[in-house]
């Protein structure tokens, strides 16, 4: 995440908080102006049309907090489970945005089932990362990434509604990755943590 994008997101957070909690009509007008400025800065930072940025944040009400991206790590015979995304044809760890009403572990188990057709049980937390501090492409949202190790309950594989395929790959021989979702460095780190039963969760 660039410095300009970080500044824009901080301004947007202040503006949304003000619009949520302020009662003074003059202050509300100032916070609306501040919100417009934040979107103008974001447009410059991420090179996306301002209309698209406004639409992307239309469901984000009140005080803005980081979004949570959960990822399941499943290891078998020295290989790690990946799914091929329909959106870009590239591969990543199964997962996605955490849904309301589910714990982080339940979200991971649900995502692995929906994207890879495999029943799993989360056994431990491997990592909690700040996406902006990793080598992902810029993201308009501020994101925390949660990686959890999963035990296979039912050993089946099938594509889901958002995926084209699922398969196991060696950490040293990976397909083309969807780096907005999963990077090579993350996969190698998660594999290393997964195969070491004494490893502790890493975090930023």
Buried (B, 14 or more C-beta within 10 A) or exposed (E): BEEBBEBBBBBBBBBBBBBEEBEEEEEEEBBEEBBEBBBBBBBEBBEBEEEEBBEEBEEBEEEBEBBBBBBBBBBEEEBBBBBBBEEEEBBBBBBBEBEEEBEBBBBBBBBBBBBBBBBBEBBBBBBBBBBBEBEBEBBBBBBBBBBBBBEBEEEEEEBBEBBBBBBBBEBEEBBEBBBBBBBEEBBBBBBEBBEEEEBEBBEE
